[in-house]
Amino acid sequence: MKTRHILMFATAALAVAAIPLAMAQSAGQSGGQGQAQEGAAAQRHADAQAQSEADARAQRRAAAAQKPKAEREGKIGQREEEEEKKPQR
């Protein structure tokens, strides 16, 4: 009888010890999927930010390329002269 009680107690102790381990493993698996989704979202955000920065750089380069043409045509210089001709207040 004592041996039977010892075996039942040991089995119950193992079952109690296995429950938190099983819960941790199942939480880790679902948490891993959530982390993967968060990582993918972060990567998409980083890609979108890099693309917008690249677009901004391209626009600045295009504007810089047009600046000498505008200076030759006198569009930029005229504005500066008009500002100088305004009376001081």
C-alpha positions as CSV (number, residue, x, y, z in Angstrom):
1,M,0.0,0.0,0.0
2,K,2.8,2.4,0.8
3,T,4.4,1.8,-2.6
4,R,1.2,2.5,-4.3
5,H,0.7,5.8,-2.5
6,I,4.3,6.8,-3.2
7,L,3.8,6.1,-7.0
8,M,0.5,8.0,-7.0
9,F,2.1,11.0,-5.2
10,A,5.1,11.0,-7.6
11,T,2.7,10.8,-10.6
12,A,0.7,13.7,-9.3
13,A,3.8,15.8,-8.6
14,L,5.1,15.2,-12.2
15,A,1.7,16.2,-13.6
16,V,1.7,19.4,-11.5
17,A,5.2,20.2,-12.6
18,A,4.4,19.5,-16.3
19,I,1.4,21.9,-16.4
20,P,3.5,25.2,-16.2
21,L,6.0,23.8,-18.7
22,A,3.2,23.0,-21.2
23,M,1.7,26.4,-20.7
24,A,5.0,28.1,-21.2
25,Q,5.6,26.2,-24.4
26,S,2.2,27.0,-25.8
27,A,2.5,30.7,-24.9
28,G,6.0,30.7,-26.5
29,Q,4.6,29.3,-29.8
30,S,1.8,31.8,-30.1
31,G,4.0,34.6,-28.9
32,G,6.5,33.7,-31.5
33,Q,3.9,34.1,-34.2
34,G,3.0,37.5,-32.8
35,Q,6.6,38.6,-32.7
36,A,7.0,37.5,-36.3
37,Q,3.9,39.5,-37.3
38,E,5.3,42.5,-35.4
39,G,8.7,42.1,-37.1
40,A,7.0,42.0,-40.5
41,A,5.0,45.1,-39.7
42,A,8.2,46.9,-38.5
43,Q,10.0,45.8,-41.7
44,R,7.1,47.2,-43.8
45,H,7.3,50.4,-41.9
46,A,11.0,50.7,-42.3
47,D,10.7,50.0,-46.1
48,A,8.0,52.6,-46.4
49,Q,10.1,55.2,-44.6
50,A,13.1,54.4,-46.7
51,Q,11.0,54.8,-49.8
52,S,9.7,58.1,-48.7
53,E,13.2,59.3,-47.9
54,A,14.4,58.2,-51.3
55,D,11.5,60.1,-53.0
56,A,12.3,63.2,-51.0
57,R,16.0,63.0,-52.1
58,A,14.9,62.5,-55.7
59,Q,12.7,65.6,-55.5
60,R,15.5,67.7,-54.0
61,R,17.9,66.5,-56.8
62,A,15.3,67.4,-59.4
63,A,14.8,70.8,-57.9
64,A,18.6,71.3,-57.7
65,A,18.9,70.4,-61.4
66,Q,16.2,72.9,-62.3
67,K,17.8,75.7,-60.3
68,P,20.5,76.7,-62.9
69,K,17.9,76.8,-65.6
70,A,15.7,79.1,-63.5
71,E,18.7,81.3,-62.8
72,R,19.5,81.6,-66.5
73,E,16.0,82.6,-67.3
74,G,16.0,85.2,-64.5
75,K,13.2,83.8,-62.4
76,I,15.2,83.5,-59.2
77,G,17.2,86.7,-59.6
78,Q,14.1,88.8,-60.2
79,R,12.5,87.8,-57.0
80,E,15.6,88.8,-55.1
81,E,15.7,92.2,-56.8
82,E,12.0,92.8,-56.1
83,E,12.6,92.2,-52.4
84,E,15.4,94.7,-52.4
85,K,13.3,97.4,-54.1
86,K,10.5,97.3,-51.5
87,P,10.7,100.2,-49.1
88,Q,11.9,99.5,-45.6
89,R,9.4,100.0,-42.8
